[in-house]
Amino acid sequence: GFVMVGGWYLHGYPYLARRIWKTAVPAGPEAQAVLHQLDPQGRVRLVESPTVNAPLLLGLLHPTIVLPRGVTDPARLRDILSHELTHARRYDLLVKWFAAFAASVHWFNPLLILVRREISRACELACDEAVVKALDAPARKHYGETLLALAIQPPGLALPMAGEKRNLQERLVSLVK
């Protein structure tokens, strides 16, 4: 059971990464400029790929934000990149990999599937909270609109920044509070 469940994770992530890297190109100048404002040290790379339908963070050692093609609005880019950079700063990918490892070790325990999902949900809520902590009401509203815009994208290879759509309402309510 451990080999099967662990293999699922160990096969799925590289498969996703390979599909993305085959079509990835450096992000446009608008996105690079916003990234430089938010991450002046340049610790995180930024690429675009038509393979993904929404932004995501890839890589534990060399974090890379992958944007879908066509995102050029500076305000929307600021929302997206702030969110993904927060994931990188908090090492959320490492936390999620640890949860996947625990779920693999305890493959026989269905509660670990729920725990892994809860960890993912908590990472998203904590990330949203960190991003909007210093924002005023109009900026929070814009951030919520960005989440909604990403949630209505057609299904694709990656999970959107908005996360699972059933958690979207909870995230939007927490933005208001």
N, C-alpha and C positions, 0 to 999 in steps of 0.2 A: 504493500500500500504506500509506504514512504517513497519508494522509487517511482511509482506511478504519479502520485500527487506532486512530488518534488520535480519530476521530469516534466510535468505539465507547465510548471512555472519556469523551469530552466530552459525549456524549449520555446515557450510562448514569447518571453521577453526578447531574446535575440532575434526571433522571427519578426517581431514588430519592428525592432531597431533596424534590421537589414532592409525591410520594405521601405522604411522611412529614408534611410541613408541612400538608397538607390536613386531617389528623386530629389534629395535635399540640395538646395542652393543657398548661398548666403542671403540673409534677409536684406530687404531694401534699405536705402539710406534713412528713411523716416524711422523705421523700427530700430536701426542701429543707433540713431541719435537719441532716441528715448531710452534705449538700454544703457547707453553711456552715461546719461543723466542719473539713472537709477543704480547703476553698478559701475562706478568710475574705475574700479580696480580691474574690471574686465575678467572676472572669475568665471563668468557664464558665457558660453557661446550662443549665437542666435542664428537659426536657419529657417527657411520656409520649405514646405513640402506639400504638393498637391495630394499626397497620400492621406494626410490627416484632415479631419473636418473641424478640429478645434485644437487650441494650444495644449501642449504637454511638455513635461520635463523628462529628459532622458539622461541616463548616465550617473553613476555614483562618483567615479573619480574625476571625470571631466563633464560636469553638467552642461547640458545643451537644451535650450528652449526651442521647441519646434512649433512654428506658426503655420496655420493654413495660408495658402496664397490669397493675396488681395486685402489683407488687413493693413490699411494705411492711415486711418484716422488717429492722430496723435493722442487724443484723450482715451480712445479705446485701447490703443497700444499701451498707454500708461497703466490702465486697469489690469490688462492681461499680464504685462511684464512684472508689475508689482506683485501680483498673485503668484506667478511662477517663481520669481526670485525669493519670495517668502518660503515657498516649498524647499528651494535649494538651501537657503540659510538655516532652515530647521532640520535639514537632513530627512525630510519626509520619505524619500525613496528608500533610505536605509531602514526606517521604521517599517515601511510596508514590506520590504524584503524579509525583515525579521519575522513579521506576522505570517508571511507566506512560508517561511521555514518552520515556524511553530505549527502551522496548519498541516504541513507535510509530515512532521514528526508525529503529530496526533491525528493522523489521517482518519482514524476510526472514530473520532469524536466530532459529531456534527456541530457542536457548539463552537468549535474553532472557526468554522466557516462564518458564523455570525460575528465572532470576535474580530476576525479579519475585516469584515465589512464595516463593523463599528469603528475600528481603528482608521479606516479610510475616510469614513464620514467625519470622525473627530478631527482628522488632519485638515479636511476641507473647511470645517467650521472655524477651527483655530486660525487657519490661514486667512479666511475672510475677516475675522475679528482683528488680526494684526494689521491687515491692509487698511481697513476702514477706521481704525482707532483714531487717527489724526485727521480724518476727513470731515468736512462740514456736511450739512444735510444735502445740498445739491450734488456734491461729489459722491456721496453715498448712493443717491438716487441713480446717478450715472453708472456707478459700479454695478448696481442691481440690474440696470438696463443692459449692461454688457453681459452679465450672467444670462439674462433672458435671451439676448441675441445669439449667444453661443448654444443655448439649449434647443433652439428651434432649427439648428442646422440638421440637414438630413443625416441619417446614420452613416457612420464611416468607420475607419480603421481604429480610431482612438476615442477614448472617453473625453468628452468636452470638459473644459475648465469648470463648467456648471455642474459636473458630476452627474450622478444618476438623476434623472428628471424627477423621480419621486422624492428626492432630498432637496430639490430646488426650492420648494415652498418654505421648508424649514430654514434654509440659508437666507432667503429673502426676508423672512420675518426677523431673523437675527440681525440683519443689516439695519432694519428700522429701529430695533431696540438698542 
